[in-house]
Amino acid sequence: MKKIILLGPILFASVLTILTIVEYDFLLSLGWHPINDPTFDWPSGLALGRFGWIMTATFIISGLIMTLFAYRLFFELKPAFASRLGSTLFAFAGVALAMLAFTTDPTIRDYPSTWHGRLHDLSFVLLGLNLFPAMIILGFAFRNDEKWKSLSLYTWGTLCLAAPAFALKGAAFYVFLLAILVWNEVAAIRLNQI
């Protein structure tokens, strides 16, 4: 189970990179631009393309792996309010990531938003509303557990880098994604060592 958790961030980053390259022209047709407008229908718009089922499956698999990771944290961290709440919020973030599988609506369209497009947007909001507080609280849980103590400041530092990049959008969104994926991989490696 620990080995599977290591694959989550690598799987997500790999699929995102490969599909972006393969679907580059399609993404441009949606209005996306890798520098000027990188969050315009990206990465969710990848699910609308020819290989959209791969992105949809990746959202589900990555979300399930993240939820499994949260489950492991719940039982591996020293039992306390912060560890329980932080890992629970992290699990909710994993469920929200999996729910991004509800196909998004393209931003430029000539029809009203669909039910699945609205669920996709709601899932994205829920991901942020659970992930950021989870990281704040897990930082405290890590600080109070000798096996995890060294990840406390790193967790808060990642959040300080990722949260503004998330809010700024634009090319800064790449910083958000990279910071969160690297943090997940580092924490998964630590979990694997315990």
Secondary structure, 3 states (H helix, E strand, C coil): CHHHHHHHHHHHHHHHHHHHHHCHHHHHHHCCECCCECCCCCCHHHHHCCCHHHHHHHHHHHHHHHHHHHHHHHHHCCCCHHHHHHHHHHHHHHHHHHHCCCCCCCCCCCCCCCHHHHHHHHHHHHHHHHHHHHHHHHHHHHHCCCCCCCHHHHHHHHHHHHHHHHHHCCCHHHHHHHHHHHHHHHHHHHHHHC
